[in-house]
Amino acid sequence: MQVTLPDGSELELEDGATGADAARAIGEGLARAALAVRQDGQVRDLSAPLVDGAPLEIVTAKSPDALELIRHDAAHVLATAVTELYPGTKVSIGPPIDDGFYYDFEFPEGATVGEGDFERIEAGMREHIKADERFERTDIPATEALKRFLEEDQPYKVELIEDLIRDQGVETVSLYRNGPFVDLCRGPHGPSTKRIKAFKLTSVAGAYWRGDEKRQMLTRIYGTAFLSQEDLEEHLERLEQARARDHRKLGRELGLFMFSELSPGSPFWQPAGMPIWNELTGLWRDENERRGYKEVRTPILYDVELWKQSGHWDKYRDHMYFTDVEERAMGLKPMNCPAHIQIYKEERRSYRDLPIRYSEAGLVHRHEPSGVLHGLLRVRHITQDDAHIFCTEEQVEEEVIACLDFGFFLYEIFGFDPRLELSTRPPVRIGTDEMWDAAEEALEAALRHRGLEYELNEGDGAFYGPKIDLHMTDSIGRPWQLGTVQLDYSMPDRFGLEYTGADNAEHRPVMIHRALLGSFERFIGILIEHYAGEFPLWLAPVQAVVLPIADRHLEYAGRVRDELAAAGLRVELDERTESVGKKIRDAEVRKVPHMLVVGDREQEAGRVSLRRHREGDVGAVEVSELAKDLAAEVAERRAPSAQKDLS
């Protein structure tokens, strides 16, 4: 047999040769470094027979596929240690994920496992890694595997195999053994456990079997694995940074927002949080108006027939809230688009009216399962920075580019560098293939003509149209998806939207769905973590605090506060009888950007002694000059560096 190597050279091997054989034929060093092979776009075990004539790449620690492979190995080693330490444990699934791996277990009655047990489990894992246990694959009849796991009382494996037989007609399944542990798994795996160089268990959580809240709650143990101890330590440092920046923790400490079981998944915004909300709303409103959007406001409750017509009934029904009003079925909106369509339909439209751009800070509700709610990042009560554009076919490219440029403008304010992703038609969708062809081609053309780089994300478009998603990376390297620009030929067709063209005939407009912050709740959650609660001055809940040293300085301190407030700043006066040192420490904890200390010298000179958060004393400054400088900084919405050492 013959395979083609990445440099274009041909490698001849005996029939039935494996990846290990190929690596050895190239060199003993490569054979020792090999983890797996890639052929036909798939990563396969080193022990698997090669495909004759197909290009071949040997996967090593330097390959992009290596981490996922090692983390999959580590998940199986975790399950090995757990089933030894807790006999009778039922295992479900253990995949690699972006930052590591997890495995879901049902522990025997009376056994509870938490982070306090990690040291013991990790010790068991290290024993199996040190033993250099091979990952051995066996392909057996599905019925034989079913019998095996029934006898071992592993109901989750039994259910998975039954589903494979029933739904996919699978006749053969693969099992992997490492040491005493055997798992139902499609692979691939590295050659042995010893290739796992560094690992750490990180957290434990509850997870419903198959994500169904009506099914068994399992214990999910998370971990991560790397190809070197240095990489692991860098990752753990990032996790520590993430914990320090957790928006839920900072939200409580800074009094920004709260949650209540009386309304799960719906934030209550506290006085300190509202300035952030209002400043973002002001930015959103000003920039929409500057770009020709007309702000609208629409109801949240609608007859369910609207959602059936839009297609949301079939797609989102299980995530919607419903009620009966005078024996009429009504639903809370999960999206704003059908509401904006009603406004468009209210009048006859001409080509001279287009494009029409509607914007709305639109309140929508989506029933997210309680198990996935996560502070502001995953909520049920969502305020979208939404907009919908109705335009002609000829205007699509210009409008899409304008949406992207709007996004770039907003993200620059916060120091974000966006990455673009084009998502194409999903398997379940509405509209004809011709509509999807036209929409995808239009988005590609806009990206190409604007000279923008993007990644292709096939099959992840909205159910009504393809989209361009805008992603960013925060100050500690975590990726987030923020904005989206979606092109929709389907919904105007479903609602029969029209405009009168220059030819006096009726034409169908095209609809663009656009959200750039995503939602106010989630965006604020991301900002809290990005800035570690240390907001730029224009967003800070309190921008300055005046700290009198003694009661005799209160009157002057009050005049300082009033002068800064008159300049439009959010300023407080700390009138407590505490020491100035205590007042400074408390202001630091609250992350107030500027502290203005006033004592005898400052009062006599008509000045203040300025301290900046985390920086310390700046020196004495004129109050009028300080008010002017701070007001200018607020007006410019300056974005300081978000990278801070929180150690």
C-alpha positions in Angstrom: 0.0 0.0 0.0 1.0 3.6 -0.5 0.2 6.8 1.5 1.1 10.5 0.9 2.9 12.4 3.6 2.4 16.1 4.4 5.5 17.1 2.4 4.0 15.4 -0.7 6.3 12.4 -0.7 5.0 8.9 -1.1 5.5 6.2 1.6 5.2 2.5 0.6 4.1 0.1 3.3 3.0 -3.5 3.5 -0.7 -4.2 3.0 -2.6 -3.8 6.2 0.0 -1.5 7.7 -1.0 0.6 10.7 -0.2 4.2 11.8 2.4 2.8 14.1 4.0 1.0 11.2 4.1 4.2 9.1 5.6 6.2 12.0 8.3 3.6 12.5 9.1 3.5 8.8 9.7 7.2 8.8 11.9 7.1 11.9 12.2 5.7 15.4 12.0 9.2 16.9 8.7 9.8 15.3 7.5 6.3 16.3 8.2 7.2 20.0 6.4 10.6 19.6 3.4 9.4 17.7 0.0 9.7 19.4 -2.4 8.9 16.5 -2.8 9.4 12.8 -5.0 11.6 10.6 -6.4 10.3 7.4 -9.4 11.4 5.3 -10.0 14.3 7.8 -10.3 11.8 10.8 -8.0 11.1 13.7 -7.5 7.4 14.1 -5.7 5.1 16.6 -2.1 4.3 15.8 -3.1 0.6 15.8 -5.8 1.1 13.1 -5.1 -0.1 9.6 -4.3 2.7 7.2 -6.4 3.7 4.2 -4.5 2.9 1.0 -3.8 5.9 -1.2 -5.0 8.5 1.4 -2.9 11.4 2.7 -1.4 10.6 6.0 -0.4 12.9 8.9 1.3 11.5 12.1 -0.3 13.2 15.2 2.3 14.2 17.8 2.4 16.5 20.8 2.9 19.4 18.4 -0.3 18.7 16.4 -3.5 20.6 16.9 -5.3 17.3 17.6 -3.0 16.3 20.4 -4.7 18.0 23.3 -8.2 16.6 22.5 -6.7 13.2 22.2 -4.8 13.4 25.6 -7.9 14.8 27.3 -10.0 11.9 26.0 -7.4 9.5 27.4 -7.5 11.4 30.8 -11.4 11.1 31.0 -11.0 7.3 30.7 -8.3 7.2 33.3 -10.6 9.3 35.6 -13.3 6.7 35.2 -10.8 3.9 35.9 -9.8 5.5 39.2 -13.4 6.3 40.2 -14.8 2.9 39.5 -12.0 1.3 41.6 -12.4 3.7 44.5 -16.2 3.6 44.5 -17.3 0.0 43.6 -20.8 -0.1 42.1 -20.5 3.3 40.3 -22.5 3.5 37.1 -20.7 5.4 34.3 -22.3 7.3 31.5 -20.2 9.5 29.2 -16.7 11.1 29.4 -15.8 13.4 26.4 -13.0 15.9 25.9 -14.2 19.5 25.9 -12.6 22.8 25.0 -10.7 23.3 28.3 -10.3 19.7 29.4 -12.7 16.8 29.9 -15.4 15.5 32.2 -17.0 12.2 33.1 -20.6 11.7 34.5 -21.2 9.2 37.2 -24.0 7.8 39.3 -22.4 6.9 42.6 -23.7 4.1 44.8 -26.3 5.0 47.4 -24.7 6.9 50.3 -21.6 7.9 48.4 -21.1 11.6 47.8 -18.1 12.9 45.9 -16.9 16.5 46.1 -13.7 18.5 45.5 -12.4 17.2 48.8 -12.1 13.8 47.2 -10.0 15.0 44.3 -6.7 14.3 45.9 -7.6 10.7 46.4 -9.0 10.3 42.9 -5.9 12.0 41.3 -3.6 9.6 43.2 -5.5 6.7 41.7 -5.2 8.3 38.2 -1.5 8.8 38.7 -1.1 5.1 39.4 -2.7 4.1 36.1 -0.7 6.7 34.2 2.5 5.4 35.7 1.5 1.8 34.8 1.6 2.8 31.1 -1.6 0.9 30.3 -2.3 0.5 26.7 -5.6 1.7 25.1 -6.9 -1.4 23.3 -9.8 -1.2 20.9 -12.1 -4.1 20.2 -15.0 -4.1 17.7 -17.8 -6.5 18.7 -21.4 -7.1 17.8 -23.7 -4.5 19.4 -25.8 -7.3 20.8 -22.8 -8.8 22.6 -21.8 -5.4 24.0 -25.4 -4.9 25.2 -25.3 -8.3 27.0 -22.0 -7.4 28.6 -23.2 -4.1 30.0 -26.5 -5.5 31.2 -24.5 -8.1 33.2 -22.3 -5.4 34.6 -25.4 -3.3 35.6 -24.3 -0.3 33.6 -27.7 1.1 32.5 -26.4 4.2 30.8 -24.2 2.2 28.4 -27.1 -0.2 27.8 -29.4 2.8 26.8 -26.7 4.2 24.5 -26.3 0.9 22.7 -30.0 0.3 22.4 -30.4 3.7 20.8 -27.6 3.0 18.4 -29.3 -0.2 17.3 -32.8 1.3 17.1 -32.1 4.7 15.6 -29.0 4.0 13.4 -29.2 0.3 12.8 -25.7 -0.1 14.2 -24.6 -3.7 14.2 -21.0 -3.3 15.6 -19.7 -1.1 18.4 -16.2 -0.4 19.7 -15.0 -0.9 23.2 -11.7 0.5 24.7 -9.8 -1.1 27.5 -7.2 0.7 29.6 -6.1 -1.4 32.6 -9.2 -2.8 34.3 -11.6 -0.4 32.8 -13.6 -1.1 29.6 -15.8 1.6 28.0 -18.2 1.9 25.1 -16.3 4.5 23.0 -15.8 5.4 19.3 -12.3 6.7 20.0 -9.7 7.6 19.1 -7.2 7.3 21.9 -3.5 7.7 22.3 -1.3 4.5 22.5 -1.1 4.4 26.3 -1.9 6.2 29.5 1.7 7.3 30.0 1.3 9.9 27.3 -0.8 12.0 29.7 1.9 14.3 31.0 0.0 16.7 33.3 -3.6 16.7 34.6 -5.7 18.2 37.3 -9.3 17.7 38.5 -11.0 21.1 38.6 -14.6 21.0 39.8 -17.7 18.9 40.4 -21.3 19.7 39.3 -24.6 18.1 38.8 -25.7 17.1 35.3 -29.0 15.5 34.2 -28.6 12.4 32.1 -28.8 13.5 28.5 -29.5 17.0 29.6 -33.1 16.1 30.5 -34.2 17.5 33.8 -36.7 14.7 34.1 -33.9 12.1 34.1 -31.4 11.0 36.7 -29.1 13.7 38.2 -25.5 12.5 37.7 -22.3 13.8 39.3 -20.0 15.4 36.7 -16.4 15.6 37.5 -14.4 18.1 35.4 -10.7 18.0 34.8 -8.1 19.2 32.4 -4.9 17.7 30.9 -1.9 19.1 29.1 1.2 18.0 27.3 3.5 19.6 29.9 3.3 20.7 33.5 4.2 24.2 32.5 1.1 24.4 30.2 -1.1 23.0 33.0 0.2 25.6 35.5 -0.5 28.4 33.1 -4.0 27.1 32.6 -4.6 26.8 36.4 -3.4 30.4 36.8 -6.0 31.4 34.2 -8.7 29.5 36.1 -7.7 31.3 39.3 -7.9 34.6 37.5 -11.4 33.6 36.2 -12.5 32.7 39.8 -11.3 36.1 41.0 -13.2 37.8 38.1 -16.4 35.7 38.4 -19.2 38.2 37.7 -21.5 36.5 40.2 -19.0 37.0 43.0 -18.2 40.6 42.0 -21.9 41.4 41.4 -22.6 40.5 45.1 -19.5 42.3 46.4 -20.1 45.5 44.4 -23.9 45.4 44.9 -24.6 45.5 41.1 -27.4 42.9 40.8 -29.0 40.0 42.7 -31.1 36.9 42.0 -34.1 35.5 43.8 -35.7 32.0 43.7 -39.0 33.9 43.4 -38.0 34.7 39.8 -35.2 32.2 38.8 -32.9 33.3 36.0 -34.1 36.9 36.1 -31.6 39.5 37.5 -32.7 42.3 39.9 -30.6 45.3 39.2 -29.5 47.2 42.3 -28.7 50.9 42.5 -25.0 50.4 41.9 -25.7 48.3 38.8 -28.1 50.7 37.1 -25.5 53.3 36.0 -23.7 50.6 34.0 -27.1 49.6 32.4 -28.0 53.2 31.7 -24.6 54.1 30.2 -24.7 51.1 27.9 -28.3 52.0 26.9 -27.3 55.6 26.2 -24.4 54.4 24.0 -26.7 52.0 22.2 -29.4 54.7 21.7 -27.0 57.4 20.6 -25.2 55.3 18.0 -28.4 53.7 16.6 -29.8 57.1 16.0 -26.6 58.3 14.4 -26.8 55.4 12.0 -30.4 56.0 10.9 -32.3 53.5 13.1 -35.7 54.4 14.5 -36.3 53.1 18.0 -39.5 51.2 18.6 -41.0 49.3 21.6 -43.2 46.3 21.2 -45.3 44.0 23.6 -44.0 40.9 25.1 -47.2 38.8 24.9 -48.7 37.6 21.6 -51.3 35.2 20.2 -49.5 31.8 19.6 -50.6 32.0 15.9 -47.9 34.6 15.4 -45.3 32.2 16.5 -46.7 29.4 14.3 -46.5 31.8 11.3 -43.0 32.9 12.1 -41.7 29.3 12.6 -40.7 29.9 16.2 -43.5 27.5 17.3 -41.8 24.5 15.9 -38.3 25.6 16.8 -38.6 27.3 20.2 -41.9 26.1 21.6 -40.2 24.1 24.4 -38.3 27.2 25.4 -41.3 29.6 25.5 -43.7 30.6 28.3 -47.5 30.3 27.6 -50.6 31.5 29.2 -54.4 31.7 28.4 -56.0 35.1 28.2 -59.8 34.9 28.0 -59.5 31.4 26.6 -57.0 32.6 24.0 -53.5 30.9 23.9 -50.8 33.5 24.3 -47.0 33.3 24.5 -44.2 35.5 25.7 -41.9 36.4 22.9 -38.6 34.7 22.7 -37.6 37.0 19.8 -38.4 40.5 18.7 -38.5 39.9 14.9 -42.2 39.0 14.4 -43.1 42.1 16.4 -41.0 44.4 14.1 -42.6 42.7 11.1 -46.0 43.9 12.4 -44.8 47.5 12.4 -43.4 47.1 8.9 -46.8 45.7 7.7 -48.8 48.6 9.3 -48.2 50.8 6.2 -47.7 50.4 2.5 -44.0 50.7 1.7 -42.2 52.0 -1.4 -38.7 51.4 -2.5 -38.1 55.0 -1.6 -38.7 54.1 2.1 -36.1 51.4 2.2 -34.0 50.6 4.0 -36.1 50.8 7.1 -34.1 50.2 10.3 -35.9 49.5 13.6 -34.0 49.2 16.9 -35.4 48.0 20.2 -34.0 47.2 23.6 -36.3 44.3 23.4 -37.3 42.2 26.4 -37.7 38.6 25.6 -38.2 35.5 27.7 -36.7 32.0 27.1 -37.2 29.0 29.3 -33.7 27.9 30.0 -33.5 24.7 32.2 -32.6 25.6 35.8 -29.4 23.5 35.5 -27.9 25.7 32.8 -28.7 29.1 34.4 -25.4 30.9 35.1 -25.6 34.4 36.6 -26.0 37.1 33.9 -24.5 34.9 31.2 -27.4 32.5 31.0 -30.8 34.0 32.0 -34.5 33.6 31.2 -35.2 37.4 31.1 -33.2 38.8 28.3 -32.9 42.4 27.0 -31.5 42.3 23.5 -29.9 45.2 21.8 -32.0 44.2 18.8 -32.5 45.7 15.4 -34.2 44.6 12.1 -33.5 46.1 8.7 -35.9 45.8 5.8 -34.2 46.5 2.5 -34.1 45.7 -1.2 -31.9 42.9 -2.6 -29.5 45.6 -4.0 -29.1 47.2 -0.5 -28.2 44.0 1.3 -24.4 44.2 1.0 -24.2 47.8 2.1 -26.5 47.2 5.1 -24.6 44.1 6.2 -21.2 46.0 6.0 -22.7 48.9 7.9 -23.9 46.5 10.7 -20.4 45.0 10.9 -18.8 48.4 11.0 -21.2 49.4 13.8 -20.1 46.3 15.7 -16.4 47.2 15.2 -17.0 50.7 16.5 -18.7 49.4 19.6 -16.1 46.8 20.4 -13.2 49.3 20.0 -14.7 51.3 22.9 -14.1 48.3 25.1 -10.8 47.3 23.7 -12.2 44.1 22.0 -10.7 42.8 18.8 -13.5 40.8 17.0 -13.1 37.6 15.1 -15.8 36.7 12.5 -17.5 33.5 11.8 -19.9 32.7 8.9 -22.5 30.2 9.9 -24.4 28.4 7.1 -27.7 26.5 6.8 -28.6 24.1 9.6 -30.2 20.7 9.0 -33.5 21.9 10.4 -34.6 25.1 8.7 -37.3 27.0 7.0 -37.2 28.4 3.5 -36.2 27.0 0.1 -32.7 26.0 -0.9 -32.8 28.9 -3.4 -33.4 31.4 -0.5 -30.5 29.9 1.4 -28.2 30.0 -1.6 -28.9 33.7 -2.1 -28.5 34.6 1.6 -25.2 32.7 2.0 -23.8 34.2 -1.2 -24.8 37.7 -0.1 -23.1 37.4 3.3 -20.0 36.0 1.7 -19.9 38.8 -0.8 -20.2 41.4 2.0 -17.3 39.9 3.9 -15.2 39.6 0.8 -15.9 43.1 -0.5 -15.1 44.6 3.0 -11.9 42.6 3.0 -12.6 40.8 6.2 -11.1 37.5 7.3 -13.6 35.0 8.7 -14.0 31.3 9.6 -16.7 29.1 8.2 -19.0 27.4 10.7 -21.0 25.0 8.6 -24.5 24.1 9.7 -24.8 26.6 12.6 -27.0 29.2 11.0 -30.3 30.4 12.5 -33.3 28.3 11.4 -34.4 31.1 9.1 -31.1 32.3 7.6 -27.3 32.3 7.7 -25.4 34.6 9.9 -22.1 36.3 10.7 -21.2 36.0 14.3 -18.7 38.3 16.0 -16.5 36.8 18.7 -14.0 38.4 21.1 -11.3 37.3 23.5 -11.4 38.8 27.0 -8.4 40.1 29.1 -7.5 36.6 30.3 -7.9 34.8 27.0 -11.4 33.5 27.1 -13.5 33.6 23.9 -17.0 35.0 23.9 -19.6 35.4 21.1 -21.1 38.8 21.2 -22.9 40.1 18.1 -24.7 38.5 15.2 -25.8 39.7 11.8 -28.4 37.4 10.2 -29.8 37.5 6.7 -33.3 36.3 6.2 -35.3 35.7 3.0 -37.7 33.3 4.7 -39.6 35.4 7.2 -40.6 38.2 4.8 -42.0 35.4 2.6 -43.9 33.7 5.5 -45.5 37.1 6.5 -46.1 38.3 2.9 -44.1 41.5 3.3 -44.0 43.8 0.2 -42.9 47.1 -1.1 -43.7 48.9 -4.3 -40.7 49.1 -6.6 -39.7 51.7 -9.2 -41.5 49.6 -11.7 -44.7 50.0 -9.8 -44.8 46.3 -9.1 -44.9 44.6 -5.7 -41.6 43.1 -4.5 -40.4 41.1 -1.4 -38.0 42.9 0.9 -35.1 41.2 2.6 -34.8 41.2 6.4 -31.6 41.6 8.4 -31.6 40.6 12.1 -28.8 42.4 14.0 -27.7 42.4 17.7 -24.2 43.6 18.5 -24.0 43.6 22.3 -26.0 40.3 22.2 -28.0 41.1 25.3 -27.5 43.8 28.0 -27.4 41.2 30.7 -24.8 38.9 29.2 -22.7 41.8 27.9 -22.5 43.3 31.4 -21.6 40.0 32.8 -18.8 39.7 30.3 -17.6 43.3 31.0 -17.5 42.6 34.8 -15.2 39.7 34.2 -13.2 41.4 31.5 -12.5 44.4 33.7 -12.5 42.4 36.9 -15.1 44.9 38.2 -12.7 47.8 37.7 -14.8 49.6 35.0 -13.5 52.4 32.9 -14.5 55.8 34.3 -17.6 56.3 32.1 -19.1 52.9 33.3 -18.1 53.0 36.9 -21.1 53.0 39.2 -19.4 55.6 41.5 -16.8 57.7 39.6 -15.3 59.5 42.6 -15.7 59.6 46.4 -14.8 62.5 48.6 -13.1 61.5 51.9 -12.9 64.2 54.6 -10.3 63.5 57.2 -12.3 65.0 60.1 -15.8 66.4 60.7 -14.4 70.0 60.4 -13.7 69.2 56.7 -17.3 68.1 55.9 -18.6 71.4 54.7 -15.7 71.8 52.2 -15.9 68.2 51.2 -19.6 68.8 50.4 -18.7 71.7 48.1 -16.2 69.5 46.3 -18.8 66.8 45.8 -21.3 69.4 44.5 -18.8 70.8 42.0 -18.0 67.4 40.6 -21.7 66.4 40.5 -22.4 69.7 38.6 -19.9 68.5 36.0 -22.1 65.4 35.5 -20.0 63.0 37.5 -21.4 60.2 39.8 -19.7 61.3 43.1 -20.3 60.4 46.7 -19.3 62.0 50.1 -18.1 59.5 52.8 -19.4 61.3 55.9 -18.7 58.4 58.3 -16.7 59.0 61.4 -14.1 56.4 60.4 -10.4 57.1 59.9 -9.4 58.2 56.5 -7.3 55.1 56.1 -10.5 53.0 56.6 -12.4 55.1 54.2 -9.6 54.6 51.6 -9.6 50.8 52.1 -13.4 50.6 51.7 -13.3 52.7 48.5 -10.6 50.4 47.1 -12.7 47.4 47.9 -15.6 49.1 46.0 -13.2 49.7 43.1 -14.0 53.5 43.0 -11.7 55.0 40.4 -10.9 58.2 42.2 -10.6 59.1 45.9 -10.5 62.7 46.8 -9.0 63.3 50.3 -9.6 66.6 52.0 -8.0 67.9 55.2 -6.7 71.2 56.5 -4.1 71.8 53.7 -6.6 70.9 50.9 -9.3 73.1 52.5 -7.0 76.1 52.8 -5.7 75.7 49.3 -9.1 75.0 47.7 -7.7 71.7 46.4 -8.1 67.9 46.9 -5.4 65.2 47.4 -6.1 62.7 44.6 -5.7 59.0 44.9 -6.5 56.6 42.0 -7.7 53.0 42.6 -4.8 50.6 42.7 -2.3 53.4 41.9 -2.2 55.4 45.1 -1.4 59.0 45.7 -1.3 61.3 42.6 -0.9 64.6 44.5 -2.9 67.8 45.1 -5.1 69.0 42.3 -7.5 71.9 41.6 -11.1 70.8 42.0 -12.2 72.7 38.9 -9.4 71.1 36.7 -10.2 67.7 38.1 -13.9 68.0 37.3 -13.1 69.2 33.8 -10.6 66.3 33.1 -12.9 63.6 34.5 -15.9 64.9 32.6 -13.9 64.9 29.4 -12.7 61.3 30.0 -16.4 60.2 30.6 -17.6 62.0 27.5 -14.9 60.3 25.4 -15.8 56.8 26.8 -12.1 56.0 27.1 -11.2 52.3 27.4 -8.3 51.7 29.7 -6.4 48.4 29.5 -8.5 45.6 31.0 -5.5 43.4 31.8 -4.9 43.5 35.6 -2.9 41.3 37.9 -5.3 40.3 40.6 -2.8 38.5 42.7 
